[in-house]
Amino acid sequence: MDARVAAQRAIDNARLPSGSDERFAGYGVMGLPFASGHVLALRRFAASSLGPGYTSVWHRDANERWTFWQDVPPAQACPRYFGAAIAEAYQREIEVSWPGANELSVRIPGELEWDLSFTSTPITGAMNAIASLVPHPLWRNAAFLTLMEGVAGVALGAGRIGMRGSAPNRQRFIANPQRIWFVSKTRAVVRGEDLGPMGRLAQQARLADFWIPQRGILAIGRAFFDPLDTGVHLSATSQAGAR
């Protein structure tokens, strides 16, 4: 199955498992590092327990300064969990399209132009086959996720993979990438700056326990976070200058 068909099915058939935690389902680019030191990531969640589905783009510049854009208010999107580690969070229109079977285009008018191509390999095929056999309860099991983090990081050549841990705003999270593709080609321009070729970073990027893979990976899956507790967790805009 090509990436475009799989992603559209993920959007059309997005369903949230039952539970009291904060839940999301859809697809995204887990992270993409550039040789210039920049990092980009995408989240396109068609289903959200917080309200409407949303799209979010993350950017870390070469000075390790994070900016998040999302098409809903920050408290309903990724800054709810990552705000303490980012400098700016903006609500913007985000355009996502699939011009080819394995080609994705992301646009934020006046801010970002990002084009990606994806490919399957024997490694991604093997990981997808294994994931398809995993019973649902294991996707929430800490011991299993710790094992999968180690196996996936080595097998994919992606450095550390964070499938569980704490987000910058102190909520615990679980990430379930259930089907993946590698990014084979990309071009990105952020605020007029061409980010150049993709490439591993000298030091792997992270947001608390969420590690950005050292190679570009598109994933279809789900994410779970602790329900917001204002006595324990930081606010969506605890550091970010939300606008």
N, C-alpha and C positions, 0 to 999 in steps of 0.2 A: 504494500500500500504506500502510495507517495505521501509526502508530508502534508500537502494541501488537503487531500481527502481526509486524512486522519485528524487534522486540526479542525476541519469543518464538522466532522462527526463529533469531536469533543465539545464543540460549541453547541451543536444542535441537541446533543444528548446529555448535556451536563446535568448531573444529579448530585445532591449533597447527601453523604451518609448521615444517618441519625446521630444525634449527640448534643451535648450542651456546650461544646467548645465552639470556637469561631472557625468556620469551614469554607473552603474555596475549591473550585474545580474548573479546569480549563487547560491551557497550554502556555508555554513561555520559553524564552531563551534563558536558561539558568544563569548564564553569564558568558561574556565574550571579552577576553583580554586582548589588548592591542600592544604591539611592540613599543609604541610611543608612551606606554604607561597608562593610557586611558582604559576604561572598562565600560561596557554597556550590558544591560539586561532588559528583558521584557517579561511582563506578566499580563496575560489576557484571560481573565477569569470570567467565564460566562455565568457561573453560579456563585453566589456569595451569601452567607448567612447573615451578613450585615445589612443587606439591601440589594440594590441592583448590581449586576455584574459590572466589572470595570476593566480598564486597561491602564497599565502603568509602565513607564520607561525609567530605568535607572541609569545615571551616568556618573562615573568617577573620573575626574580629570587627572592630569599627570602629577598634580600636587596633592592627590588623594582627597580631594574635596568632592563630596557627593551632592548631586542634584536629582530629585525625583519629580517626574511629571505624572499626573493621573487625571482621568476625566471625570472623577467624582471628588467630593471634599476629602481632604487628607485623613480625617478621622474614620472614613469608610474604606480606606485603601492602605497601601503598604506603609505610609508614614505612621500609621497607628502602631506599628511594631518596630519600625526602623528610624523614627524621627530623631532619636537621641544621637544618631551617628551621621545625620545628613545636614548639610548647610542650608539647602533651600528645597521647598516643596511647592509646586505650582499646579493649579487645576487648569488644564488645557484640553482642547480638542486633540485627539490622537487618531490618526487615520492608519488603518491596518488593511493591507490587501495582499492577495496571492496572485501575482501576474503569471506564474508558471507552476507546474506540478510540484516543484521543490524550491520555489522562489518566494520570498516574503519581502514586503516593502512596508516600512514604518515611517510615518511623517508626522511631525509636530510643526505646524506652520510657524516660520520665523525662528525655530529652535533646532530642529533635527531632521536630517534625511538619512535613512539607514536601509540598505538593501542587503539581503542575505540569500545564499544558496545552501541547500542541505544535501547530505548524502547518507546512504546506509552502507555499512561495512559488515564483514563477518562478525566483528566484535559487537556492534550495536544490535545485529540480528540475534546473537546469542543472549545478550542481556535482555532483549525484549522477550525472547522465548522463555527465559527463566522467570521474568516478572509476570508473564501471563499465567504461570502455574502457582503463584504465591497466593495462599488463602487470605481472605480479607483480614482476619484478626492479626496475622503476622505483620501487616503494614503498620500496625500501631504498637508492635512489640519492641521494646527498647533493645533487647539483646539481638534480635534479628536485624534491626536497623543498623546497629553498630557493626555487625558482620558485613552487611551490604555496603556500608560506607567504605570499609577497607577494600573489599573485593572490587567495587566499582571504580574507586580511585586508581587502583593499579591497572585494572583491565582497560580502562578508558584513557589512561595516560593523562589524567586530569588533575593530578595532585589530590589534595584532601577534598572529600565530598561531605557536606554537612546535611544529613537527613534528619537530625534531631539536635536539640540544644536550646539555648536561650537567645532571643533576639535582643537588639540594643535597648529596647524599652522594657526588657525584663520578662516578657511573656515567653513561656516555653513553646517550642514549635516542633512539628513533625512535617517533613516533606516527603511525598510519595511520587517520584518520577517513574511512571509505569510504562512508558514507551519513548524511545529516544532516537535522535539522528545527530550526526555531527554537522557543524557548520563547515562547509567546504570553501566558501568564498564570501567576502563581504566588502562593502564600502560604506563608510559612515562620515557624515559631516555634522558637527555640532557647533552651532552659533558661528558658522563660517569657517571653522577649522576642520580640515580633513584629518581624520585620526590615523590614516595610514594603514599598513598591513596588520592583520591579526598576528599575535605572537605571545608566548608565555611571558609572564612577569618575573622579574628578579625575585620578588617576594609576593607570594600569593595573596590576593585581595580577600578581605573578609569583612563581615558586618557582625560583630560578636561571634556567635558560633555558626553563622551562615557563611560558608566558604564559597567564593566565586571559583568555579572550575578553571583550570589552567588551559582549557581549550573550549571552543564554543560548542554548546550542546542545546538542542531543541528538545523539550520534554513535554509530554502530555501527562497530566496527573492531578494530584490534589495536595492541599496544604491545610494544616490544622494549627490553631494557636489557642493558648489559654484565653478564657473570657476576660475582658478588661476589668481589672480591680484597681480603682483609683488610689487605694491605700498602698498598693504594691508597685503597680506599673506606672511608667512615665506617660505623659500625654503625647499625642501625635505630633505636636509642634513644640516639644520640650526643648529642642535646639533649633530645628529648622525654621527658617523665615518663611512661613507659609503665605502664599499670595494667590 
